[in-house]
């Protein structure tokens, strides 16, 4: 079936047989069982990261509503399994902990990345070390203890893109993790190009309404088991209500992405002709557009009235923010410059408003710095 169809039905295929239309929301923190011996055996298996049928014993270990979302996202990404976490950073952290625990703590990463991702890699807080590379120098940056190569494409916030097939070939046997938050499986499915691990900050387009936090990994059964083992120990599981909202968000993901992308492309064209804009970053697809301005970018953010001045992205309303002082503030200025993140850069996440209304608001704000 087409992705638009599966987005509606994935994670819900058994509902008719149960006499249900809406997905059940299970808020249980614990799951009673009278057979303690069998329960102990089951808990042991779950502690190894095994994905076994039935109820999960305890809410920190798993949840039926969350499992539906994991199944649906994995299906849309074309992967064997999904593992959901409380945030996108929790999902990335679990991946780093998994490779560190396996004795391969070295990571090769390509800038720019989301500022939080850059920060956790640069600081080595989770026991990993990092070599920063370009797509062309990834192969020569690999070491015997390299456990992961990380890239984000389109990248946050410059929207730079990478040839994933070429990069996957350069990685050889080292797993390639692709942050697919900006593209979503509607516009790009990294596993089809050789990626082993696909990461989403589900808070963004997957949820789509700015009202839910979450992260999710789509990957192989083997790596998913390692991630569930990490999650069992660290407790970073997605909340059931968040799983319910994210599964609901998937059903409208294709139509939202298509509509927002059309508007973003139109805004990118108009911005390119505006005298207060020196450069537009738009890869030709997607719902984000970044642009550099001649004057004070903070004045633009402060002047919008329809567009929401806030961090994050992927909501039904359009958002604008200044990456150098917010999402990428934790990245030192020299590294920001290496990643192409100018102090004049603004990042806009385009929502579902009318394109002319958005342009009226944006052009009025730009006039504040253009005199």
Secondary structure as UniProt FT lines:
FT   HELIX           3..9
FT   TURN            10..11
FT   TURN            13..15
FT   HELIX           16..18
FT   HELIX           36..47
FT   TURN            48..49
FT   TURN            59..61
FT   HELIX           64..77
FT   STRAND          81..85
FT   HELIX           88..101
FT   TURN            102..103
FT   STRAND          106..110
FT   HELIX           115..123
FT   TURN            124..126
FT   STRAND          129..133
FT   HELIX           135..137
FT   HELIX           138..141
FT   TURN            144..145
FT   STRAND          146..152
FT   TURN            156..158
FT   HELIX           164..171
FT   TURN            172..173
FT   STRAND          176..179
FT   TURN            181..183
FT   HELIX           184..187
FT   HELIX           190..193
FT   STRAND          197..201
FT   TURN            202..207
FT   STRAND          215..219
FT   HELIX           221..234
FT   HELIX           240..272
FT   TURN            275..276
FT   STRAND          277..281
FT   STRAND          288..293
FT   HELIX           297..303
FT   STRAND          308..309
FT   STRAND          319..321
FT   HELIX           323..325
FT   TURN            326..330
FT   HELIX           333..338
FT   TURN            339..340
FT   TURN            343..344
FT   STRAND          345..349
FT   HELIX           355..370
//
